[in-house]
């Protein structure tokens, strides 16, 4: 039972971590683009 539950839990936790990393990456990317646009103008 533990192995089965781990198999189900692992993807969820990894997805959450990846999702958080993606959000942070998008935010950083967005901030950089925003700064560049300000410099450009």
PAFIVO-367011 format. One record per atom (N, C-alpha, C): residue number from 0; residue in three letters; x, y, z. Coordinates in steps of 0.05 Angstrom, whole numbers, plus 5000, padded with zeros to 4 digits. Each point is the difference from the previous one (the first is absolute). Example, Ala and Ser with C-alpha at 12.3 -4.5 7.8 and 13.67 -1.06 7.14 Angstrom:
<pt pos="0" code="ALA" east="5264" north="4886" up="5156"/>
<pt pos="0" code="ALA" east="4982" north="5024" up="5000"/>
<pt pos="0" code="ALA" east="5018" north="5024" up="5000"/>
<pt pos="1" code="SER" east="4993" north="5021" up="4986"/>
<pt pos="1" code="SER" east="5016" north="5024" up="5001"/>
<pt pos="1" code="SER" east="4985" north="5022" up="5014"/>
END
This chain:
<pt pos="0" code="UNK" east="5017" north="4976" up="5000"/>
<pt pos="0" code="UNK" east="4983" north="5024" up="5000"/>
<pt pos="0" code="UNK" east="5017" north="5025" up="5000"/>
<pt pos="1" code="UNK" east="5022" north="4999" up="5015"/>
<pt pos="1" code="UNK" east="5017" north="5024" up="5001"/>
<pt pos="1" code="UNK" east="5012" north="5006" up="4973"/>
<pt pos="2" code="UNK" east="5009" north="4979" up="4986"/>
<pt pos="2" code="UNK" east="5012" north="5005" up="4973"/>
<pt pos="2" code="UNK" east="4979" north="5012" up="4981"/>
<pt pos="3" code="UNK" east="4975" north="4990" up="5001"/>
<pt pos="3" code="UNK" east="4979" north="5010" up="4983"/>
<pt pos="3" code="UNK" east="4995" north="5029" up="5006"/>
<pt pos="4" code="UNK" east="4997" north="5007" up="5026"/>
<pt pos="4" code="UNK" east="4994" north="5027" up="5007"/>
<pt pos="4" code="UNK" east="5024" north="5019" up="4992"/>
<pt pos="5" code="UNK" east="5024" north="4990" up="5003"/>
<pt pos="5" code="UNK" east="5023" north="5016" up="4992"/>
<pt pos="5" code="UNK" east="5000" north="5006" up="4970"/>
<pt pos="6" code="UNK" east="4992" north="4980" up="4984"/>
<pt pos="6" code="UNK" east="4999" north="5004" up="4971"/>
<pt pos="6" code="UNK" east="4979" north="5021" up="4993"/>
<pt pos="7" code="UNK" east="4979" north="5001" up="5016"/>
<pt pos="7" code="UNK" east="4979" north="5021" up="4994"/>
<pt pos="7" code="UNK" east="5009" north="5027" up="5011"/>
<pt pos="8" code="UNK" east="5013" north="5000" up="5023"/>
<pt pos="8" code="UNK" east="5008" north="5026" up="5012"/>
<pt pos="8" code="UNK" east="5023" north="5013" up="4986"/>
<pt pos="9" code="UNK" east="5019" north="4984" up="4991"/>
<pt pos="9" code="UNK" east="5024" north="5012" up="4987"/>
<pt pos="9" code="UNK" east="4994" north="5018" up="4977"/>
<pt pos="10" code="UNK" east="4984" north="4992" up="4980"/>
<pt pos="10" code="UNK" east="4994" north="5017" up="4978"/>
<pt pos="10" code="UNK" east="4987" north="5026" up="5009"/>
<pt pos="11" code="UNK" east="4983" north="4999" up="5020"/>
<pt pos="11" code="UNK" east="4986" north="5024" up="5009"/>
<pt pos="11" code="UNK" east="5020" north="5020" up="5011"/>
<pt pos="12" code="UNK" east="5018" north="4990" up="5017"/>
<pt pos="12" code="UNK" east="5020" north="5018" up="5013"/>
<pt pos="12" code="UNK" east="5019" north="5012" up="4978"/>
<pt pos="13" code="UNK" east="5008" north="4983" up="4982"/>
<pt pos="13" code="UNK" east="5019" north="5010" up="4979"/>
<pt pos="13" code="UNK" east="4985" north="5020" up="4982"/>
<pt pos="14" code="UNK" east="4975" north="4995" up="4995"/>
<pt pos="14" code="UNK" east="4984" north="5019" up="4983"/>
<pt pos="14" code="UNK" east="4998" north="5027" up="5015"/>
<pt pos="15" code="UNK" east="4995" north="4999" up="5026"/>
<pt pos="15" code="UNK" east="4998" north="5025" up="5015"/>
<pt pos="15" code="UNK" east="5027" north="5015" up="4999"/>
<pt pos="16" code="UNK" east="5022" north="4986" up="5004"/>
<pt pos="16" code="UNK" east="5026" north="5013" up="5000"/>
<pt pos="16" code="UNK" east="5006" north="5012" up="4973"/>
<pt pos="17" code="UNK" east="4994" north="4985" up="4978"/>
<pt pos="17" code="UNK" east="5005" north="5009" up="4973"/>
<pt pos="17" code="UNK" east="4982" north="5025" up="4995"/>
<pt pos="18" code="UNK" east="4975" north="4998" up="5009"/>
<pt pos="18" code="UNK" east="4982" north="5023" up="4996"/>
<pt pos="18" code="UNK" east="5010" north="5025" up="5014"/>
<pt pos="19" code="UNK" east="5010" north="4997" up="5024"/>
<pt pos="19" code="UNK" east="5010" north="5023" up="5015"/>
<pt pos="19" code="UNK" east="5025" north="5011" up="4985"/>
<pt pos="20" code="UNK" east="5017" north="4982" up="4991"/>
<pt pos="20" code="UNK" east="5024" north="5009" up="4985"/>
<pt pos="20" code="UNK" east="4992" north="5015" up="4975"/>
<pt pos="21" code="UNK" east="4980" north="4989" up="4986"/>
<pt pos="21" code="UNK" east="4991" north="5013" up="4975"/>
<pt pos="21" code="UNK" east="4989" north="5028" up="5006"/>
<pt pos="22" code="UNK" east="4984" north="5002" up="5022"/>
<pt pos="22" code="UNK" east="4989" north="5026" up="5007"/>
<pt pos="22" code="UNK" east="5022" north="5020" up="5006"/>
<pt pos="23" code="UNK" east="5020" north="4992" up="5015"/>
<pt pos="23" code="UNK" east="5022" north="5017" up="5007"/>
<pt pos="23" code="UNK" east="5015" north="5008" up="4974"/>
<pt pos="24" code="UNK" east="5004" north="4981" up="4982"/>
<pt pos="24" code="UNK" east="5014" north="5005" up="4975"/>
<pt pos="24" code="UNK" east="4985" north="5020" up="4983"/>
<pt pos="25" code="UNK" east="4973" north="4996" up="4999"/>
<pt pos="25" code="UNK" east="4984" north="5019" up="4984"/>
<pt pos="25" code="UNK" east="5000" north="5027" up="5012"/>
<pt pos="26" code="UNK" east="4999" north="5002" up="5027"/>
<pt pos="26" code="UNK" east="5001" north="5026" up="5013"/>
<pt pos="26" code="UNK" east="5026" north="5014" up="4994"/>
<pt pos="27" code="UNK" east="5023" north="4985" up="5003"/>
<pt pos="27" code="UNK" east="5026" north="5012" up="4995"/>
<pt pos="27" code="UNK" east="5002" north="5009" up="4971"/>
<pt pos="28" code="UNK" east="4990" north="4983" up="4982"/>
<pt pos="28" code="UNK" east="5001" north="5007" up="4971"/>
<pt pos="28" code="UNK" east="4983" north="5025" up="4995"/>
<pt pos="29" code="UNK" east="4977" north="5000" up="5012"/>
<pt pos="29" code="UNK" east="4982" north="5023" up="4996"/>
<pt pos="29" code="UNK" east="5012" north="5026" up="5011"/>
<pt pos="30" code="UNK" east="5013" north="4998" up="5023"/>
<pt pos="30" code="UNK" east="5013" north="5023" up="5012"/>
<pt pos="30" code="UNK" east="5022" north="5010" up="4982"/>
<pt pos="31" code="UNK" east="5016" north="4982" up="4989"/>
<pt pos="31" code="UNK" east="5022" north="5007" up="4982"/>
<pt pos="31" code="UNK" east="4989" north="5014" up="4976"/>
<pt pos="32" code="UNK" east="4979" north="4989" up="4988"/>
<pt pos="32" code="UNK" east="4988" north="5012" up="4976"/>
<pt pos="32" code="UNK" east="4990" north="5028" up="5006"/>
<pt pos="33" code="UNK" east="4987" north="5003" up="5024"/>
<pt pos="33" code="UNK" east="4989" north="5025" up="5008"/>
<pt pos="33" code="UNK" east="5023" north="5021" up="5003"/>
<pt pos="34" code="UNK" east="5022" north="4992" up="5013"/>
<pt pos="34" code="UNK" east="5022" north="5018" up="5003"/>
<pt pos="34" code="UNK" east="5012" north="5008" up="4973"/>
<pt pos="35" code="UNK" east="5002" north="4981" up="4982"/>
<pt pos="35" code="UNK" east="5011" north="5006" up="4974"/>
<pt pos="35" code="UNK" east="4982" north="5020" up="4985"/>
<pt pos="36" code="UNK" east="4974" north="4996" up="5002"/>
<pt pos="36" code="UNK" east="4981" north="5018" up="4986"/>
<pt pos="36" code="UNK" east="5003" north="5028" up="5012"/>
<pt pos="37" code="UNK" east="5004" north="5002" up="5026"/>
<pt pos="37" code="UNK" east="5003" north="5027" up="5012"/>
<pt pos="37" code="UNK" east="5026" north="5013" up="4990"/>
<pt pos="38" code="UNK" east="5021" north="4984" up="4999"/>
<pt pos="38" code="UNK" east="5026" north="5011" up="4990"/>
<pt pos="38" code="UNK" east="4997" north="5008" up="4971"/>
<pt pos="39" code="UNK" east="4986" north="4984" up="4984"/>
<pt pos="39" code="UNK" east="4997" north="5005" up="4972"/>
<pt pos="39" code="UNK" east="4985" north="5026" up="4996"/>
<pt pos="40" code="UNK" east="4979" north="5005" up="5016"/>
<pt pos="40" code="UNK" east="4985" north="5025" up="4997"/>
<pt pos="40" code="UNK" east="5016" north="5023" up="5012"/>
END
